Amino acid sequence: MKKTAASKKSAAADRASTTEEAPATEKAPAAKKSAAAKKTATAKKAATAKKAPAKKASARKAAPLKRQAPAKKPAVVPKKAAAAVKGVAPAKTVAPKPPRGESRTALVRRARRINRELAEVYPYAHPELDFENPFQLVVATVLSAQTTDLRVNQTTPALFAKYPTPEDLAAAVPEEVEEILRPTGFFRAKTKSVIGLSKALAEDFGGEVPGRLEDLVKLPGVGRKTAFVVLGNAFGRPGISVDTHFQRLVRRWRWTEETDPDKIEAAVGALFPKSDWTDLSHHVIWHGRRICHARKPACGACPIAPLCPAYGEGETDPEKAKKLLKYEKGGFPGQRLKPPQAYLDAGGKPAPPLGAG
């Protein structure tokens, strides 16, 4: 009986022990699962943490690429601007292109400054046609169409030696005049013009060249340009001579956009006092013949480069530009066989006579 009771107690104790341990056994797998989950979560976090810096690092590397993106598409520099940087002459700085909206006052100031600069470069600028009186000048100017002043100067000595007055030329035999004028080109048309204007002078003006614009333009072969050359240089009356050089330069400098010579004359004349007109014509024409050429202007040797909105259209390298000059920078040699004394004093040389070079 005692044993039975003892065994019962032992069995009850075993059951109790079993009952108490069972939950622990059941919780163990859960704990393992929880631990595994924690490990998995930790691993995921670690993986995420490892990936995150990589993304940030990638972002950091990508950021500079975004900032450098514009460098892959460099800004296109206008040719004129690039040329301006390369061709800056010593002691000169090239100003930017004048704005399209340049005021009238700014235009007047810039135009007058250009004329002052050219006056310093060509202080002895003069008409490059030889003449001793108004008659010789008007004839020489008519002959200068479609040829050079030098060629005219080489031709007129023989013409004026044989026909010194309007009456003499009016009575000339056309074929003989044609032979003298042959070197100037278009000699038949020019012969007709000079004989015609000589007859008009002899018959209508007493053999004298009139000093009024309205009278001069009535002469055969004489237009406003020729008339102003005569008025300004033979009579001292201001006038603007709009030849091909003048037209080209004032448009390059944006003094006007007009193309008709009469309108160019009016537009440019409004920018300057009347007293400047004749010398202005000489300065512009001299510059057009010597430096600011039609096809290849010598921008690198130009004294007014900082004021020119067309800077860069020609050669901007100073050394290369010098090779383009048809004359030395000061304007030598002159085209006249008998140039003014001031020109000779400045070192200018007379042009050679016909057949001498």
C-alpha positions as CSV (number, residue, x, y, z in Angstrom):
1,M,0.0,0.0,0.0
2,K,2.8,2.4,0.9
3,K,4.5,1.5,-2.3
4,T,1.4,2.1,-4.2
5,A,1.0,5.5,-2.6
6,A,4.6,6.3,-3.3
7,S,4.3,5.2,-6.8
8,K,1.2,7.3,-7.2
9,K,3.0,10.3,-5.9
10,S,5.9,9.6,-8.2
11,A,3.6,9.2,-11.2
12,A,1.8,12.5,-10.3
13,A,5.1,14.2,-10.0
14,D,6.1,12.9,-13.3
15,R,2.9,14.1,-14.8
16,A,3.3,17.5,-13.2
17,S,6.9,17.7,-14.5
18,T,5.7,16.6,-17.9
19,T,2.8,19.1,-17.7
20,E,5.2,22.0,-16.8
21,E,7.8,21.1,-19.4
22,A,5.4,20.7,-22.2
23,P,4.9,24.4,-22.7
24,A,8.6,25.0,-22.7
25,T,9.0,22.4,-25.4
26,E,6.2,24.0,-27.4
27,K,7.8,27.5,-27.0
28,A,11.2,26.4,-28.1
29,P,10.3,26.1,-31.8
30,A,8.6,29.5,-31.6
31,A,11.6,31.1,-30.0
32,K,13.7,29.5,-32.7
33,K,11.4,30.9,-35.3
34,S,11.5,34.3,-33.7
35,A,15.3,34.2,-33.5
36,A,15.4,33.1,-37.2
37,A,13.1,35.9,-38.1
38,K,15.2,38.4,-36.2
39,K,18.3,37.1,-37.9
40,T,16.5,37.4,-41.3
41,A,15.3,40.9,-40.5
42,T,18.8,41.9,-39.3
43,A,20.2,40.4,-42.5
44,K,17.7,42.4,-44.6
45,K,18.5,45.5,-42.7
46,A,22.2,44.9,-43.1
47,A,21.7,44.2,-46.8
48,T,19.6,47.4,-47.1
49,A,22.2,49.3,-45.2
50,K,24.9,48.0,-47.5
51,K,22.8,48.8,-50.6
52,A,21.8,52.3,-49.3
53,P,25.4,53.6,-49.2
54,A,25.9,52.2,-52.6
55,K,22.9,54.1,-53.9
56,K,24.1,57.2,-52.1
57,A,27.6,56.7,-53.5
58,S,26.1,56.2,-56.9
59,A,24.1,59.3,-56.4
60,R,27.2,61.2,-55.3
61,K,29.0,60.0,-58.5
62,A,26.0,60.8,-60.7
63,A,25.6,64.4,-59.3
64,P,28.9,65.7,-60.8
65,L,27.8,64.2,-64.1
66,K,24.7,66.3,-64.0
67,R,26.7,69.4,-63.2
68,Q,29.1,68.5,-66.0
69,A,26.4,67.9,-68.5
70,P,26.6,71.4,-70.0
71,A,30.3,70.9,-70.6
72,K,29.4,68.1,-73.0
73,K,27.5,70.7,-75.1
74,P,29.9,73.6,-75.2
75,A,28.3,77.0,-76.1
76,V,28.8,77.9,-79.7
77,V,30.9,81.0,-79.9
78,P,30.1,83.3,-82.8
79,K,32.8,83.5,-85.4
80,K,33.1,87.2,-85.1
81,A,33.5,87.0,-81.3
82,A,36.2,84.3,-81.6
83,A,38.0,86.4,-84.2
84,A,37.9,89.4,-82.0
85,V,39.7,87.6,-79.3
86,K,42.4,86.3,-81.6
87,G,43.0,89.6,-83.4
88,V,43.2,92.2,-80.8
89,A,46.0,94.5,-81.8
90,P,48.5,95.7,-79.2
91,A,47.2,98.6,-77.1
92,K,43.7,98.1,-78.5
93,T,40.7,96.4,-77.0
94,V,37.9,95.3,-79.3
95,A,34.6,96.5,-78.1
96,P,31.5,94.2,-78.4
97,K,29.2,94.6,-81.4
98,P,27.0,97.7,-80.9
99,P,23.5,96.7,-79.8
100,R,20.8,96.7,-82.4
101,G,19.0,99.3,-80.4
102,E,21.8,101.8,-80.5
103,S,20.4,105.2,-79.8
104,R,20.7,108.0,-82.2
105,T,23.0,109.9,-79.8
106,A,25.3,106.9,-79.4
107,L,25.4,106.4,-83.2
108,V,26.4,110.1,-83.8
109,R,29.1,109.8,-81.2
110,R,30.5,106.6,-82.6
111,A,30.5,107.9,-86.2
112,R,32.3,111.1,-85.3
113,R,34.9,109.3,-83.2
114,I,35.6,107.0,-86.2
115,N,36.1,110.1,-88.4
116,R,38.5,111.6,-85.8
117,E,40.5,108.4,-85.6
118,L,40.8,108.2,-89.4
119,A,41.8,111.9,-89.5
120,E,44.8,111.0,-87.3
121,V,45.8,108.1,-89.5
122,Y,45.3,110.1,-92.8
123,P,46.0,113.7,-91.8
124,Y,46.9,114.5,-95.4
125,A,44.0,112.8,-97.1
126,H,43.2,114.4,-100.4
127,P,41.4,113.7,-103.7
128,E,43.6,111.2,-105.5
129,L,43.0,112.7,-108.9
130,D,45.5,115.2,-110.3
131,F,44.0,118.5,-111.3
132,E,45.0,122.1,-111.6
133,N,41.5,123.7,-112.2
134,P,37.8,122.7,-111.9
135,F,37.7,121.7,-115.6
136,Q,40.5,119.2,-115.2
137,L,38.9,117.8,-112.0
138,V,35.4,117.3,-113.5
139,V,36.9,115.5,-116.6
140,A,39.2,113.4,-114.4
141,T,36.3,112.4,-112.1
142,V,34.2,111.3,-115.1
143,L,37.1,109.2,-116.4
144,S,37.6,107.5,-113.0
145,A,34.5,105.4,-113.4
146,Q,35.3,101.7,-113.5
147,T,39.1,102.3,-113.2
148,T,41.6,103.5,-110.7
149,D,42.6,107.1,-109.9
150,L,46.2,106.1,-110.6
151,R,45.3,105.0,-114.2
152,V,43.4,108.3,-114.7
153,N,46.3,110.3,-113.5
154,Q,48.7,108.5,-115.8
155,T,46.3,109.2,-118.7
156,T,45.1,112.8,-118.3
157,P,48.5,114.6,-118.8
158,A,48.4,113.7,-122.5
159,L,44.7,114.7,-122.7
160,F,45.1,118.1,-121.1
161,A,48.3,118.8,-122.9
162,K,46.4,118.5,-126.2
163,Y,43.0,119.9,-125.0
164,P,43.7,122.3,-122.2
165,T,40.2,124.1,-122.3
166,P,36.6,123.0,-122.6
167,E,36.5,124.7,-126.0
168,D,39.5,122.6,-127.2
169,L,38.0,119.3,-126.0
170,A,34.6,120.2,-127.4
171,A,36.1,120.5,-130.9
172,A,38.2,117.4,-130.6
173,V,38.0,114.5,-133.1
174,P,36.4,111.6,-131.1
175,E,38.8,109.0,-132.5
176,E,41.8,110.9,-131.3
177,V,40.4,111.3,-127.8
178,E,39.5,107.6,-127.7
179,E,43.1,106.7,-128.4
180,I,44.3,108.8,-125.5
181,L,41.6,107.4,-123.1
182,R,42.0,103.8,-124.1
183,P,44.0,102.8,-121.0
184,T,41.1,103.9,-118.7
185,G,38.6,101.3,-120.2
186,F,35.2,102.1,-121.6
187,F,37.0,104.7,-123.6
188,R,34.3,105.2,-126.3
189,A,31.6,106.0,-123.7
190,K,34.0,108.2,-121.7
191,T,35.0,110.0,-124.9
192,K,31.4,110.8,-125.6
193,S,30.9,112.1,-122.0
194,V,34.0,114.4,-121.8
195,I,33.4,115.9,-125.2
196,G,29.7,116.3,-124.4
197,L,30.3,118.0,-121.0
198,S,33.0,120.2,-122.7
199,K,30.4,121.4,-125.3
200,A,27.9,122.1,-122.5
201,L,30.5,124.1,-120.6
202,A,31.5,126.1,-123.7
203,E,27.9,126.8,-124.9
204,D,26.0,127.1,-121.6
205,F,28.5,128.3,-119.0
206,G,31.0,130.4,-120.9
207,G,33.7,127.8,-120.7
208,E,33.6,127.8,-116.9
209,V,32.7,125.0,-114.6
210,P,29.6,126.1,-112.6
211,G,29.9,126.1,-108.8
212,R,26.3,124.9,-108.1
213,L,25.1,121.4,-107.7
214,E,22.0,121.9,-109.8
215,D,24.1,123.1,-112.7
216,L,26.8,120.5,-112.4
217,V,24.4,117.5,-112.6
218,K,23.1,118.8,-115.9
219,L,26.5,118.1,-117.5
220,P,26.8,114.8,-119.5
221,G,28.3,112.1,-117.4
222,V,28.1,114.1,-114.1
223,G,26.1,112.8,-111.2
224,R,25.8,113.9,-107.6
225,K,29.0,112.0,-106.6
226,T,31.0,113.7,-109.3
227,A,29.4,117.1,-108.5
228,F,30.3,116.9,-104.9
229,V,33.9,115.9,-105.7
230,V,34.1,119.1,-107.8
231,L,32.3,121.3,-105.3
232,G,34.3,120.1,-102.3
233,N,37.8,120.0,-103.9
234,A,37.7,122.8,-106.5
235,F,35.3,125.3,-104.9
236,G,35.7,124.5,-101.2
237,R,31.9,123.8,-100.8
238,P,31.2,120.8,-98.5
239,G,29.9,117.7,-100.0
240,I,29.8,114.0,-99.5
241,S,31.1,111.8,-102.3
242,V,29.4,108.4,-102.2
243,D,31.5,106.1,-104.2
244,T,31.7,102.3,-103.9
245,H,34.2,102.5,-101.0
246,F,32.1,105.0,-99.1
247,Q,29.0,102.9,-99.6
248,R,30.7,99.7,-98.4
249,L,32.2,101.2,-95.3
250,V,29.3,103.2,-93.9
251,R,27.1,100.1,-94.1
252,R,29.8,98.0,-92.4
253,W,30.0,100.6,-89.6
254,R,26.1,100.6,-89.4
255,W,25.9,104.3,-90.0
256,T,23.0,103.5,-92.3
257,E,21.3,100.6,-93.9
258,E,20.4,102.5,-97.1
259,T,21.6,101.2,-100.5
260,D,20.7,104.1,-102.7
261,P,23.6,106.6,-103.0
262,D,21.4,109.6,-102.6
263,K,19.8,108.2,-99.4
264,I,23.2,107.2,-98.1
265,E,24.5,110.7,-98.6
266,A,21.5,112.2,-96.7
267,A,21.7,109.7,-93.8
268,V,25.5,110.1,-93.3
269,G,25.4,113.8,-93.8
270,A,22.9,114.1,-90.9
271,L,25.5,112.5,-88.5
272,F,28.1,115.2,-89.1
273,P,28.4,119.0,-89.3
274,K,28.4,120.2,-92.9
275,S,31.9,121.5,-92.5
276,D,33.2,117.9,-92.1
277,W,31.6,116.4,-95.2
278,T,34.5,116.8,-97.7
279,D,37.3,115.6,-95.4
280,L,35.0,112.8,-94.1
281,S,34.7,111.6,-97.7
282,H,38.5,111.5,-98.1
283,H,39.0,109.7,-94.8
284,V,36.4,107.0,-95.6
285,I,37.6,106.5,-99.2
286,W,41.2,106.3,-98.2
287,H,40.5,103.7,-95.5
288,G,38.4,101.7,-97.9
289,R,41.2,101.6,-100.5
290,R,44.0,100.8,-98.0
291,I,42.6,98.7,-95.2
292,C,38.9,97.9,-95.3
293,H,38.9,96.1,-98.6
294,A,35.7,94.7,-100.2
295,R,36.6,91.0,-100.2
296,K,39.1,90.6,-97.4
297,P,39.4,93.6,-95.0
298,A,42.5,93.7,-92.9
299,C,40.8,93.8,-89.6
300,G,44.0,93.0,-87.6
301,A,45.6,96.2,-89.0
302,C,42.6,98.5,-88.6
303,P,43.0,101.5,-86.4
304,I,39.3,101.7,-85.7
305,A,38.7,98.0,-84.9
306,P,37.3,98.8,-81.4
307,L,34.6,100.9,-82.9
308,C,33.7,98.6,-85.8
309,P,30.6,96.4,-85.5
310,A,31.9,94.4,-88.5
311,Y,35.2,93.5,-86.9
312,G,36.1,89.9,-87.6
313,E,34.7,89.8,-91.2
314,G,38.3,89.9,-92.4
315,E,41.7,88.7,-91.2
316,T,42.2,89.5,-87.5
317,D,45.7,88.2,-87.0
318,P,47.9,91.4,-87.0
319,E,50.8,89.8,-89.0
320,K,48.5,88.2,-91.6
321,A,46.5,91.4,-91.9
322,K,49.6,93.5,-92.7
323,K,50.1,91.3,-95.7
324,L,46.7,92.3,-97.0
325,L,47.4,96.0,-97.1
326,K,47.6,97.5,-100.5
327,Y,49.4,100.5,-99.1
328,E,51.3,101.0,-96.0
329,K,49.2,101.9,-93.0
330,G,49.8,105.6,-93.4
331,G,48.5,105.5,-96.9
332,F,51.7,105.4,-99.0
333,P,52.3,105.5,-101.9
334,G,49.9,108.2,-103.1
335,Q,48.1,107.8,-106.4
336,R,48.7,111.4,-107.7
337,L,51.6,112.3,-109.9
338,K,51.6,115.7,-108.2
339,P,50.3,115.2,-104.6
340,P,49.8,118.0,-102.1
341,Q,52.9,119.2,-100.3
342,A,51.6,118.1,-96.9
343,Y,51.5,114.5,-98.3
344,L,55.1,114.7,-99.5
345,D,56.2,116.2,-96.2
346,A,54.7,113.2,-94.4
347,G,56.8,110.9,-96.5
348,G,54.4,110.1,-99.3
349,K,55.7,109.5,-102.8
350,P,54.3,110.6,-106.1
351,A,52.8,107.9,-108.3
352,P,54.8,106.9,-111.4
353,P,53.8,108.2,-114.8
354,L,52.2,106.0,-117.4
355,G,54.5,103.3,-118.6
356,A,56.9,103.7,-115.7
357,G,55.5,100.9,-113.5
